[in-house]
Amino acid sequence: MNNHGEENDSHLSEVPSEPLEWNFSQVFGERAAGEDVQEVDIISAIEFDKTGEHLATGDRGGRVVLFERTDTKDHGYRRDLERMDYSMSRQPEFRYKTEFQSHEPEFDYLKSLEIEEKINKIRWCQTANSALFLLSTNDKTIKFWKVQEKKVKKICDMNVDPSKSVGNSCVAGTSNLTSQKQYLANGGCSERSYDHLNKEFPFPREGIPSLRLPTVASHETGLVASCRRIYAHAHDYHINSISTNSDGETFISADDLRINLWNLDISNQSFNIVDVKPTNMEDLTEVITSAEFHPTHCNTLAYSSSKGSIRLIDLRQSALCDTHTKLFEVQEAAGSKSFFTEIIASVSDIKFGRDGRHILSRDYMTLKLWDINMDSGPVATFQVHEHLRPKLCDLYENDSIFDKFECCLSGDGMRIATGSYSNLFRIFGCTTGSTEATTLEASKNPMRQVQTPSRPSRSLGSLTRGARRGSYDLLLCIYYTTGIERLG
């Protein structure tokens, strides 16, 4: 589901959406029969730009691969086609554009910690002069990339025929000959003077016709990715979120305990705007799990926590936003709480809707849609894999209960999507009166009937868990979680 489209008025939420017909479109990086998939080639991050014309993917090997849409090239951008109610007869089609190595494995000698090159998040920035800009991050370092077309220069009309000169043989020959000469101080030579050289090789007044100046010609045009900024050494814990601001000048980065505000042009300093680290770490009760800027209000952002709450903060209130303007959370009845209530309530991802009025959140079992003007509770709750609720004890024993899932909204705000186990992803209609709920498999036959798995497979990421089953150990499990289930 592409994360692009026009801004919509609030009245769209009152119109029930017609169920979509889903068809297989394209596979990126399809492997040959019998070919083993290398771990470094597994996709770990994916992001569409706001127009839907470009797609960026990051993998566990630290590479970023860009794709561009080709089926609208002859008719203009998709946004213009939607204004004209143009009927799209072809499936969306993307082609490879370029790729570059974004991150390399590092080692923190102060903490004796290996920093892997895996790309955790990718975010597109505002474009300028037909160049593409994006942010990519691993666990510790954020990089700002510029991708643009450049003409590769080639020098032509050389005086020396390259085919007749091999390596440095001319230079070596000259060195051997001159090594026999007796040199004087200050570089003088006792054998011959420069005047003698001029008399022996007189230059004609009309010049030498065969001697010409080399010319520079444009050989070909290619895409070049250049790293413009590196934002490092600002997070003690693993970065879980980055989000660009609507002002086009700033962005935020979040780890488990802090959120920092950056200027894109300044890489050597950032401002800490949220800090939930207690004076005594034994008093730690929750951690930050996700953070995102409002799509249109540059002073507003939201972040979620492992306790299942979402806080809306206003940067205009104070430099350190230790208080929130609104708090969104579900109040569980006292009798309905269980051992797993707090674990499955942890919010793993949040996304603002394109209109900026709604926030979509994902916890282990459900998707919740919130109206920022109503903090009494979610306006809608969607069950993702309710059949797993009776098996929470088994999920806890094999660590699956700590898996993280992402979520997204369609550009028109009428549908939401999230991932599940066994290559399945779910799409729900979120307009009033909509009963749309589709389960698809991330394969060439997305409508194939799949049996509901009784026990999920393990995610690719590794999890660190405490030995005891106390509440503090449970918090540490969420605190150091690095596994991410890929969104279909």
HELIX and SHEET records of a PDB file:
HELIX    1   1 SER A   10  GLU A   14  5                                   5    
HELIX    2   2 GLU A   39  ASP A   41  5                                   3    
HELIX    3   3 ARG A   78  ARG A   83  1                                   6    
HELIX    4   4 PRO A  162  LYS A  164  5                                   3    
HELIX    5   5 SER A  169  THR A  178  1                                  10    
HELIX    6   6 ALA A  185  GLY A  187  5                                   3    
HELIX    7   7 TYR A  194  GLU A  200  1                                   7    
HELIX    8   8 MET A  281  ASP A  283  5                                   3    
HELIX    9   9 ALA A  334  SER A  336  5                                   3    
HELIX   10  10 THR A  341  ALA A  345  1                                   5    
HELIX   11  11 GLU A  386  LYS A  391  5                                   6    
HELIX   12  12 LEU A  392  GLU A  397  1                                   6    
HELIX   13  13 SER A  400  PHE A  402  5                                   3    
HELIX   14  14 SER A  471  TYR A  479  1                                   9    
SHEET    1   A 4 ILE A  43  PHE A  48  0                                        
SHEET    2   A 4 HIS A  54  ASP A  59 -1                                        
SHEET    3   A 4 ARG A  63  ARG A  69 -1                                        
SHEET    4   A 4 PHE A  94  GLN A 101 -1                                        
SHEET    1   B 2 GLU A 106  ASP A 108  0                                        
SHEET    2   B 2 LEU A 113  ILE A 115 -1                                        
SHEET    1   C 4 LYS A 121  TRP A 124  0                                        
SHEET    2   C 4 LEU A 132  THR A 137 -1                                        
SHEET    3   C 4 ILE A 142  CYS A 156 -1                                        
SHEET    4   C 4 THR A 215  TYR A 231 -1                                        
SHEET    1   D 4 SER A 241  THR A 244  0                                        
SHEET    2   D 4 THR A 250  ALA A 254 -1                                        
SHEET    3   D 4 ARG A 258  ASN A 263 -1                                        
SHEET    4   D 4 ILE A 266  ASP A 275 -1                                        
SHEET    1   E 4 ILE A 288  PHE A 293  0                                        
SHEET    2   E 4 THR A 300  SER A 305 -1                                        
SHEET    3   E 4 ILE A 310  ASP A 314 -1                                        
SHEET    4   E 4 LYS A 326  PHE A 328 -1                                        
SHEET    1   F 4 ASP A 349  PHE A 352  0                                        
SHEET    2   F 4 HIS A 358  ARG A 362 -1                                        
SHEET    3   F 4 THR A 366  ASP A 371 -1                                        
SHEET    4   F 4 ALA A 380  GLN A 383 -1                                        
SHEET    1   G 4 CYS A 407  LEU A 409  0                                        
SHEET    2   G 4 ARG A 415  GLY A 419 -1                                        
SHEET    3   G 4 LEU A 424  GLY A 429 -1                                        
SHEET    4   G 4 ALA A 437  GLU A 441 -1                                        
END                                                                             
